[in-house]
Amino acid sequence: MTEGDETAAQKAALRAVQLRKLRMMTDEDRAERSSLICRRILASEAWQKAGRVLLFSPMRTEPDISPLQSAAAEARKSVAVIPATARDESELALPFAPDFILVPGLAFSRGGHRLGRGGGFYDRLLAGRAKDALKLGTCFSLQLVDPIPAEAHDVILDAIISD
């Protein structure tokens, strides 16, 4: 088994563990934790300074950050939202180059490594059109895992915000 194969196997195993943990959360717990995450984001200096924000439309197991859309509009920030169904950057019509992006995932390390769902969508986006943006992982505390298996193409995030 090559090193790349071993890393891929480690990532697949961690994805399965994380998905099980996330699916065990109750809707009430997810809503409470999501609200706390949103409050922390809104209170952050990074959010205050941001002018062009790129958010994600959450899947059921991800933090619900949808209240940030209206908060961004009220603060007169430019805002775009990545659809939960997006699989390729060509599906994403960004009206601006973001200076702030919230990134979902299955697991995050405190050092900024992220384990996504395995399609590479966010790694390509973060290394491409969003490369100059402040990149913030957005997760529940149960998603903080150290270490996370990583490969050379995995983009390191600037910070992680959790509940």
N, C-alpha and C positions, 0 to 999 in steps of 0.2 A: 504494500500500500504506500503510495507516495504521500508526501507531506500535504499536498493539496487535497488528496482524497481523505486523509485523516481529518483535516480541518473541516471539510464539507460534512463528514460524518458527525463530527462534534457539533457543528451548527445545527444539523438536522435533529439530533438528539435534544439539544437545548430548546429548539423551536417547539418540539412536542411537549416538553416539560412546561414551558411558559404558556403555551396555549391551554393546557389542562388547568394551570393555576388561574388564568384569566377567565376561563369559562366557569370556574367555581365561584367567582364573585357574584354577589346578589346585585340586582338592579339598584337597590337602595344604597348599597355600599359604593357602587360605581358612581352613582349620582353625587353622593356626598364627597367622595374623593375628587371627582371631576370639578366640582365647585371650588374646592380648596386649591386645586391646580390653577384654575382660571384666576382666582384672587391673587395667587403668587405671581402669575405672569403679569397681570395688570399692575401690580406693585413694583415690578422689576424696573431697574434703570434702563435695561435693554429695550423694554416695551415703550417706555416713556420717550426714548430717543428715536425709535423707529419711525420711519415715514412711509415705507412701502413693505407691507407685511404679506407673507405667504402662509396661509393656514391649510390644514387638511380637514376633509370631511371624515369624521371618525367612523370606523367600523364598530360593531357592537361591543367588542372587547377592548376598545381604545378609550382614553379619556375623552369625554364630550367637551370639546373646546368651542362648540358652536356659539356660545354667548360672546366670544371674542369678535365675531364678525360685526355685531352691532356696536360693540365698544370701539372697534377700529373706525367705523363710520362716524360715530359721535365725536371721536377725537380727530376727525378729518385726515385719517391715514388712508392711503391707497391700500386696498385689500383684494387679494385673489385667493381662491380656495381650490385645492387639489381634490378632485372627486375621489371617493373611496374606490371607485372602479378603475381608476387610471392605471394602466400597465406600461405605458410607453410615453415618453416625453412628447411625442407628436400629438397625443391626445390633450395636451396641456397648452392652452392659448394664454400665455402670460402677457398682460398688457404693459408690464414694466419689469425692470430688473429688481428683485426684492433686496432689501437691506436687512431683513429679519425673516427667518423661516422657522416654523415649528415642525418638528419631525416626529412621526409616530414610529413604533417598532415593537418587537416582542421582548427584547431585553436590552439593557443599557449598563455600561460600566461607569463608575464615577470618573474615570479618565476620558470619557467621551466616545468610547466604542459603542456601536449599535448593532444589534442583530435584527434584521428586518424579516420579511416573509419569504425571502429567497429569490425574488425576481430581479433584484438589482435596480429597480426604478429610482429609489431615492439616492442611491450611490451615484447613478448617472446624472440625476438632476443636481445634486450637491456639488459634483465635480464639474458640471457644465454651467448652465445659465444661472445657477444660484451660488456659484463658487465664492463670490465676494460677500455674500450675506452672512450675518450672524446666525449660526445654526444651533438651535436649541432642541434637544431631545425632550419629549413630553411623555411622561409615563407615571404609572402608579408605583409606589415604593416597592411592591412585591416584584417589580420588573428589574430592580437594580441587582445586578449579578456581576461578580468579579471572580476570575477574569472572563472575558468573552473571546471565543476563538475569532481571530481576525486574519484577513488576507490583505495583500498590498493595495488592492483596489477599494477597500473599505474606507470610507471617509470618516474622519474623526470629528465629532461635534465639538462646538465651543463650550457648551454647558448642558446640564440636564436639570429639568424642573420636574419635581414629583410632589406627591401629597405629603 
